[in-house]
């Protein structure tokens, strides 16, 4: 089997069994260049698991061209991922990003390779990101969405660097992006509140900021006809996905949905954006603003991370 030259970043934390499974899978898929970013422990329980993750990563040093960064401190699901992406896209022109609880399908890397090779075709349509995740069980073709889905995805360094600019700057909600495309106020408020709470440190996630900024630039996301990645992170030791009976896949009963606009499906069934999202989240955010004392200096924390993290080859 031909060696796959697409560089792959794995974002890991405290679940060595999932990291082991993913690395074995990527080895079976003949991936060559692996980058692993490991966040550090929050507590004593995490300490052993995080250390075991580093041991797992190092045990594959003879199987891949591998680079690892590891931390003795915890950055969290927001800064930890942003730091990993900064590092990865400073090393590569184009790359695939996979979270450690994801398990790739046989065709995942072929899909990303085709996306890379068709760069001009897709970018003429403003498609700058490709996701391997399709939450809907049955679709009849690849789709183009205004929503950037994560878990396993790929893009160019120039795209990440554009989105990354002023990443933590507090801005106002908008219904029109740089391409004069519109979304309704309900969606605008939903994503604005999500990203603003993350920027203030009340919500420890990075993807709401990423998705909102990608839309503001008019960057679209390619979504495959068939889901190409399975998420095994729904279990008690998950950070945000602790319910083992939940899933990020959705089976709709109405067969006609395969011809429905993908964005309409995502808004209604995946993100579940409702009318109350125009009001309730804003009230919550206003209360948090009133309680807020001093904003975390995220960029300073990331600069310190560059100095203090340990780099293995």
N, C-alpha and C positions, 0 to 999 in steps of 0.2 A: 504494500500500500504506500502511495506517495505521501511524503511528509507534508503536513499542513503548516504553512509559514505564517498564517495569520497569528499575530501576537494576542495572547489571552491574559486578561487581568482577572484574578480571583480575589474577591473581597471577603475576608474571613474574620472570625472572632473567637468563639469559645465552644465550637462543636466539632471536635476532631474527627468523629465518625463520618460526618457529612463531607468534610474537607477531603478525607481519605477516599470516599466514594467518588467524588468529583474528579480528583486527580487520576484515579484509576481509569475513569471513563475517558478523560482527555488523552490519556496515554493510549487507550484502545482506539481512539479516533485519530491517532498519529499527530497530535499537536506537538510542535517543537519548542516554541518560545512561550514560557509561562512567567508571569509576574504575580506575586502573591503579596497582598497587603493585609497584615494581621493587626487588629486593634488589641489593646491591652485590657487587663482585668478591671472590673468595677469593685470587686470584693475578693475575699479569700476563696470562695467557691469557684469564681472565675479563674483564679490564679493557676490552679492545676490544669484546667481545661485549655486555657490560653497557651500554657507551656507545652501541653500535648499537641496543640495545633502546630506550633513551631517545629516540634519533633517530626510530625507527619510531613510537613512541607520540606524539611531538610532531608527526609528519607527518600525523596524523589529527585535528589540533586543529580543522580547519575542517569536518570531517565529523560530529563528535559534540559534545555538551555534555560535555567531558572534563576530568577532574582526574587529576593524576599525582603520585605521590610517588616520589622516587628517592634512592638512598643511595650514598655513596662507600665504604661499609663493608659487610661481610657479616653478616647476622643468622642465616642458615641456614634450613632447611626447617621448623624448629619456631617460633622467635621471629619469623622473617620473615612467616609466614602469620598468626600470632596478632596481630602488629602491624597487618597489613593488615586483618584482620577487625575489630579494635578501631576503626580509622580509618573503615572503610566503614560499620559499624553505628552509629557516632556521627553519621553523615550521613543515613542512610536508615532508614525504619521496617521495610521489607521489601526484600530484595535477593537477587540471583542471584550466586553465586560460581563462577568458571570458571578453572581453571588453564590456563596458556598453551599447554600441549601438547594441549589438547582442541579438538575440532571439532564444533560443534553440529549436530544434525539439524534439518530444517525445522520440526518440531513441538515443539522443546524449549521455546521461550518460551511457546507456547500452553499447554503442560503446566504450566509454572510459574504462568502467569496464572490458570489454572483452580484450581490449588492455593491461590493467594492469595485468590481470590474465594470459595472454599469454606472459608474459615478456620474458621468455627464448626463445620461438619460434621466436618472433620478433627480439630480440637482436642477435640471431644467424644470422639473415639477415641484421644486422646493422640498424634496424629500432628502433630508440630511441625516436621519437617524433610522436604523432598522432594529426592530424588536423581534425576538424569537417567540414571544409570548402572544398567543391569541386566546383570550379567556373563553371564547365561545366554541362549543364542541364541533359544530359543523358549519363550515363556510365553503363557498365554491370557488374562491379566488383570493389572491393577495389583495390587501386593502391599503389605502393611504388615509392616515388619520391625523387630526390636529393634536391628538394626545400622544405623548411619548411614554410608552410602556417600558418598564424596567424588568429586572430579574436576570435576563440575558439579552444584551443589546450591543450594537456596534455603531461607531461613528468615526469621523476624522478628528484629528487633534485641533484643527482650525475651528471646527464646530464647537467642541468643548471649550476652547479658549474664548470664543465669542460669548457663549452662554455664561461662562465663568466671570466675565467682566462685571464688576460691581455686584457680585453674586449676593452679598448680604445687605445691599442697600435697600432701605425701606422706601417703597414707592406707593403709588395710588392705584386702585383698581381701574381697569380700562376695558371697554367693550370693542375696541378696534385695535388691530395690530399694525405692524409696519407695512404690511401688504394691503391695508385697508379691508382686511377680512374681519367680520364681526362675530361675536358670540353674545348671548343674552346676559343680562345683568345677574341672573341667578348663577350661571357658570362663572362669570367674572368675580363675583363676591366669594364663591366657593374656593376658587384657586388663590385669590388674593389673601383671604384669611388663612388658608393652609400655609402658604409661603411666608406670610408675615409672622405667624406664630413660630415657624421654624427659625426665621431670622432673629427673633427675639429670644429664642432658647426655650420657649414653652412647649414646643413640639420637636422631638429629637428625630427628625427625618430630613433627608436631602431632596427627595424626589419631587415634592410639591413645588419647591423653588425651581427645580430643573424643568418640570413640565410647563410651569407658568412662563418662565423666561423663554423657553423654546417657542411657545405659541406667540409671545410678543414679537419675536423676531420673524415669525412666519415659517419656522422650521417644521416640516411635517415628518411623520414617522411611518415607515413601511411595516405592515403587520401581515404575517404569513397566513395563507389559507388554512393551514393546519398548525396547531400548537406544536412547537419544536422544543419545548423545555418543560420538565416536570418539577414542581416545587415540593420538596420534602420537609420544609421548614415549619409546618403546622404541627407543633408539639409543645409540651410544657416548658422546654428550655428556650423557646423562641422569644425574641425581644418584643415583637408586636403581634406575632401569630401563635398564640398559646393553645388555641382550641384544635385538638387533633382531628375533629370531625369536619372542620372547615376545609375549604379548597378555594383556589383562585380561578377555578374553571366553572363555567356556567352552562347548564343545559337548558335551552329554551324549548318549550313544547310546540310552539307554532313553527311549522316547517317553512313558512314563507319568510322568516326572518333572514334567510340567507341572501335575500335581495335588498335588505334594509341597509341604509347608510350606517357604516361602522361607528361613526361618532354618536349617532342617536342611540345605538345599542350600548355603547360604553357609558354614556351619560345616564341612561335609565337603569341599566342592569349591573354595571361594574362599579362605577363611582357612586351611583345611586343619588344623584343630585336632585333634590326636591325643592318645592316652592319655599319651604321654611329655611333653606340654605341662604336665602336672600336677607334673612333677619337674625335668626338665632346665633349663627357663628359670629356675626358682627357684634352682638351684645356680649358674647363671651370674650371677644378680643378687646373690647372697650374696658371690660372689667380687669383684664390682664394688664392693659396699659396703665390703669389706675394703680394697680398693685406693683407695677414695675419700678424698681429702684435704680438699677444701673445696668445698662446693656452689656452683654458679654462682647469682648473684642475678639470676634472670631478670626479675623485675619492675623492678629497678633498670635493667637493660639496656633494657627496653622504655620506661621513662620517659626515658632518655637519647635513645632513638631519636626520640621525639616532638619533642625539641629540635633534633636534628641533621639529620634528613632534610630534603630540599629538596622544596618543594611547587610544582607548576606547574599553571596553568589554561589 
